[in-house]
Amino acid sequence: MNFKDDNNTTVKNNTLSLDQIAFLNFPTEYLKLSVRLKNFFLSNSFKTFYDIINFNEFEIKMYSNVGSNTVLEIKNLLNRFS
């Protein structure tokens, strides 16, 4: 999975499992997410984690009401499926 850190370093695994692909493409409205993270997805018209996978931390933080905790939550969720 890809997710860029603050240094614009892409962390990726070239081969994704079916579970990883399913997670990235699963609609976030059906996932148990914090209110903060749900609001981030809804207010920015992102429907899946696949929509944000190539953003780095700085790019994510540029969205309204997004801070370090939101980025940390995204990273933790992605790490669970990597």
LUMMARMAR-703090 format. One line per field, with one value per residue: residue number from 0; residue in three letters; chain; x, y, z of N, C-alpha, C in turn. Coordinates in pm, 1 decimal, m for minus. Last residue first. Example, Ala and Ser with C-alpha at 12.3 -4.5 7.8 and 13.67 -1.06 7.14 Angstrom:
<sites>
nr <- c(1, 0) $
rest <- c(SER, ALA) $
kette <- c(A, A) $
n_xx <- c(1285.0, 1319.0) $
n_yy <- c(m225.0, m569.0) $
n_zz <- c(708.0, 780.0) $
ca_xx <- c(1367.0, 1230.0) $
ca_yy <- c(m106.0, m450.0) $
ca_zz <- c(714.0, 780.0) $
c_xx <- c(1290.0, 1320.0) $
c_yy <- c(3.0, m330.0) $
c_zz <- c(787.0, 780.0) $
</sites>
This chain:
<sites>
nr <- c(81, 80, 79, 78, 77, 76, 75, 74, 73, 72, 71, 70, 69, 68, 67, 66, 65, 64, 63, 62, 61, 60, 59, 58, 57, 56, 55, 54, 53, 52, 51, 50, 49, 48, 47, 46, 45, 44, 43, 42, 41, 40, 39, 38, 37, 36, 35, 34, 33, 32, 31, 30, 29, 28, 27, 26, 25, 24, 23, 22, 21, 20, 19, 18, 17, 16, 15, 14, 13, 12, 11, 10, 9, 8, 7, 6, 5, 4, 3, 2, 1, 0) $
rest <- c(SER, PHE, ARG, ASN, LEU, LEU, ASN, LYS, ILE, GLU, LEU, VAL, THR, ASN, SER, GLY, VAL, ASN, SER, TYR, MET, LYS, ILE, GLU, PHE, GLU, ASN, PHE, ASN, ILE, ILE, ASP, TYR, PHE, THR, LYS, PHE, SER, ASN, SER, LEU, PHE, PHE, ASN, LYS, LEU, ARG, VAL, SER, LEU, LYS, LEU, TYR, GLU, THR, PRO, PHE, ASN, LEU, PHE, ALA, ILE, GLN, ASP, LEU, SER, LEU, THR, ASN, ASN, LYS, VAL, THR, THR, ASN, ASN, ASP, ASP, LYS, PHE, ASN, MET) $
kette <- c(A, A, A, A, A, A, A, A, A, A, A, A, A, A, A, A, A, A, A, A, A, A, A, A, A, A, A, A, A, A, A, A, A, A, A, A, A, A, A, A, A, A, A, A, A, A, A, A, A, A, A, A, A, A, A, A, A, A, A, A, A, A, A, A, A, A, A, A, A, A, A, A, A, A, A, A, A, A, A, A, A, A) $
n_xx <- c(m167.1, m378.3, m280.5, m190.0, m428.0, m487.9, m266.7, m298.8, m541.4, m459.3, m269.2, m435.8, m585.2, m385.0, m291.9, m584.4, m824.7, m992.0, m944.1, m628.4, m363.8, m311.8, m267.7, m21.0, 139.5, 134.1, 40.6, m173.0, m242.0, m484.8, m735.3, m896.0, m869.0, m1046.3, m1339.6, m1453.5, m1439.7, m1553.9, m1491.1, m1673.7, m1630.5, m1365.6, m1387.9, m1591.2, m1457.5, m1262.6, m1424.3, m1552.5, m1368.5, m1528.3, m1611.1, m1742.1, m1922.4, m1812.3, m1602.7, m1627.9, m1326.2, m1080.1, m902.9, m1006.0, m951.3, m674.2, m624.5, m733.6, m569.3, m256.6, m31.8, 300.3, 468.8, 414.2, 552.8, 579.4, 749.8, 832.4, 784.1, 816.7, 577.9, 490.4, 236.3, 142.5, 37.9, 83.5) $
n_yy <- c(m357.2, m299.4, m144.1, 78.1, 216.0, 288.4, 450.2, 659.7, 768.7, 852.9, 1045.6, 1232.9, 1307.6, 1415.4, 1638.9, 1747.7, 1918.1, 2134.3, 2119.2, 2001.9, 1983.5, 1728.0, 1598.7, 1710.4, 1612.0, 1335.0, 1278.5, 1064.5, 818.1, 748.0, 850.8, 666.3, 435.9, 467.2, 625.9, 870.9, 1212.4, 1464.5, 1609.9, 1548.6, 1265.6, 1244.5, 1406.9, 1276.7, 1040.8, 1145.2, 1241.5, 1013.2, 718.8, 435.5, 147.4, 169.8, 261.4, 483.5, 401.0, 120.9, m37.3, m24.2, m101.4, m359.8, m500.2, m489.1, m639.9, m887.7, m961.0, m783.4, m632.3, m570.7, m365.2, m147.8, 159.0, 480.7, 750.3, 1045.3, 1301.3, 1344.3, 1269.5, 982.4, 839.7, 521.5, 229.0, m117.5) $
n_zz <- c(577.3, 738.5, 941.5, 803.6, 760.4, 1025.7, 1084.6, 897.7, 991.2, 1247.3, 1175.4, 1053.1, 1277.3, 1441.9, 1298.3, 1119.4, 943.4, 877.1, 525.3, 407.1, 463.6, 550.1, 306.9, 235.8, 443.6, 395.6, 49.8, m143.5, m241.1, m115.0, m140.6, m269.8, m120.9, 79.0, m66.3, m117.4, m68.8, m38.4, 179.1, 373.8, 406.5, 509.8, 741.6, 882.5, 947.6, 1118.5, 1332.0, 1415.4, 1321.7, 1168.0, 1051.5, 717.5, 536.0, 420.1, 264.4, 55.3, m37.7, m151.8, 45.5, 107.4, m132.7, m133.1, 98.3, 24.6, m187.0, m154.2, m378.1, m429.4, m355.4, m104.8, 12.7, 100.8, m26.5, 119.4, 195.9, 456.9, 571.0, 362.5, 161.8, 109.3, m53.9, 0.0) $
ca_xx <- c(m49.1, m405.3, m351.1, m91.1, m356.0, m579.8, m292.9, m179.8, m531.3, m566.1, m228.4, m331.2, m651.6, m462.0, m204.0, m461.0, m745.0, m1011.6, m1006.3, m774.5, m408.9, m330.1, m387.1, m138.1, 122.0, 77.5, 133.5, m146.5, m120.5, m364.6, m634.5, m901.2, m799.2, m906.0, m1260.8, m1542.5, m1360.4, m1606.3, m1401.2, m1663.2, m1755.8, m1405.5, m1284.4, m1612.6, m1577.9, m1222.8, m1327.3, m1631.9, m1399.5, m1426.2, m1616.7, m1635.8, m1955.4, m1936.4, m1573.4, m1679.5, m1450.0, m1195.1, m882.5, m1008.9, m1089.5, m749.4, m579.8, m786.1, m711.0, m341.8, m139.3, 196.7, 432.6, 435.6, 465.0, 590.2, 636.5, 881.1, 743.8, 935.7, 608.2, 511.1, 359.4, 105.2, 111.4, 0.0) $
ca_yy <- c(m368.5, m377.5, m266.8, m18.2, 159.9, 203.1, 329.0, 573.8, 714.8, 753.5, 927.3, 1167.1, 1248.5, 1298.1, 1523.8, 1766.8, 1795.7, 2060.6, 2184.7, 2002.4, 2107.2, 1831.7, 1565.3, 1731.1, 1755.5, 1391.1, 1272.3, 1192.8, 880.2, 668.1, 934.3, 805.3, 442.7, 497.3, 509.8, 760.0, 1090.7, 1374.0, 1621.3, 1688.2, 1321.6, 1176.8, 1431.9, 1412.6, 1036.7, 1086.1, 1329.0, 1121.6, 828.0, 539.5, 212.1, 137.4, 135.9, 502.8, 439.5, 254.2, m48.5, 7.1, 26.8, m251.3, m485.8, m427.3, m501.9, m816.5, m934.0, m900.5, m618.9, m670.4, m378.3, m289.0, 77.0, 348.8, 660.8, 911.6, 1263.0, 1362.2, 1412.3, 1049.2, 916.8, 641.4, 354.3, 0.0) $
ca_zz <- c(491.1, 619.7, 977.9, 854.2, 646.3, 949.8, 1162.6, 893.8, 854.5, 1232.9, 1251.7, 974.5, 1160.6, 1486.3, 1319.4, 1193.1, 948.0, 1002.5, 639.7, 403.6, 400.3, 651.5, 385.3, 149.0, 426.8, 518.2, 162.6, m79.3, m294.4, m91.4, m72.8, m313.7, m249.5, 109.9, m24.1, m87.4, m81.4, m142.1, 64.6, 331.8, 355.4, 385.7, 640.6, 831.5, 863.3, 991.6, 1265.5, 1356.7, 1413.9, 1172.0, 1182.4, 812.0, 603.5, 495.8, 402.5, 88.3, 39.4, m236.5, m20.9, 205.2, m85.2, m242.4, 89.4, 141.9, m213.5, m137.1, m281.4, m447.4, m495.7, m127.4, m69.0, 159.0, m45.7, 93.7, 61.1, 374.6, 558.2, 489.6, 170.5, 183.8, m56.2, 0.0) $
c_xx <- c(33.8, m285.1, m373.7, m157.0, m254.0, m510.5, m386.1, m204.0, m414.4, m563.5, m333.6, m285.7, m550.9, m532.9, m280.3, m384.2, m614.1, m938.4, m1026.7, m827.9, m561.4, m377.4, m416.5, m268.2, m2.1, 48.4, 68.7, m38.7, m92.6, m235.4, m498.1, m789.8, m794.3, m823.7, m1120.3, m1469.4, m1449.5, m1515.1, m1437.2, m1575.1, m1739.4, m1529.6, m1325.3, m1511.2, m1603.9, m1341.7, m1291.3, m1540.9, m1482.3, m1466.0, m1498.9, m1660.2, m1849.8, m1975.5, m1699.3, m1660.5, m1499.7, m1328.5, m1004.6, m997.8, m1100.7, m893.5, m656.5, m747.6, m774.9, m485.0, m218.1, 92.9, 320.4, 385.4, 510.6, 498.0, 668.7, 761.5, 801.5, 910.8, 729.0, 548.3, 370.1, 234.1, 55.8, 87.8) $
c_yy <- c(m489.6, m387.1, m358.7, m150.3, 54.5, 139.3, 233.7, 441.9, 618.1, 689.1, 816.7, 1039.1, 1172.6, 1229.0, 1398.5, 1637.5, 1827.9, 1927.2, 2089.1, 2061.1, 2114.3, 1964.3, 1677.6, 1702.3, 1785.2, 1540.1, 1340.5, 1173.8, 1019.8, 735.0, 866.5, 890.8, 586.6, 504.5, 555.8, 635.8, 974.9, 1254.9, 1525.9, 1707.6, 1462.8, 1241.3, 1369.7, 1449.1, 1172.7, 1073.8, 1275.4, 1214.5, 932.0, 643.1, 308.6, 207.7, 92.7, 377.7, 458.7, 286.8, 91.2, m0.3, 71.0, m115.2, m370.4, m402.5, m426.3, m668.1, m858.4, m862.2, m747.8, m654.7, m477.8, m313.4, m66.6, 260.5, 526.0, 818.9, 1127.3, 1323.9, 1439.5, 1195.5, 982.0, 715.8, 450.2, 123.5) $
c_zz <- c(527.6, 526.1, 857.0, 894.7, 690.1, 831.0, 1089.2, 967.7, 846.1, 1094.2, 1240.5, 1044.7, 1075.9, 1370.9, 1361.3, 1207.7, 1018.8, 1009.2, 757.2, 533.9, 390.6, 592.8, 485.2, 223.8, 343.4, 504.2, 282.4, 27.1, m240.1, m140.3, m61.8, m253.9, m301.4, m17.9, 15.8, m35.2, m38.2, m170.8, m48.9, 209.7, 299.5, 324.8, 507.7, 723.8, 801.4, 895.8, 1127.2, 1276.8, 1340.1, 1275.2, 1191.7, 944.9, 705.1, 573.3, 484.8, 236.7, 75.6, m164.1, m101.2, 137.1, 13.7, m199.2, m19.1, 137.8, m98.3, m171.5, m273.9, m337.3, m520.5, m268.1, m75.2, 77.1, 15.0, 84.1, 20.7, 229.2, 469.0, 464.7, 306.7, 203.5, 46.2, 0.0) $
</sites>
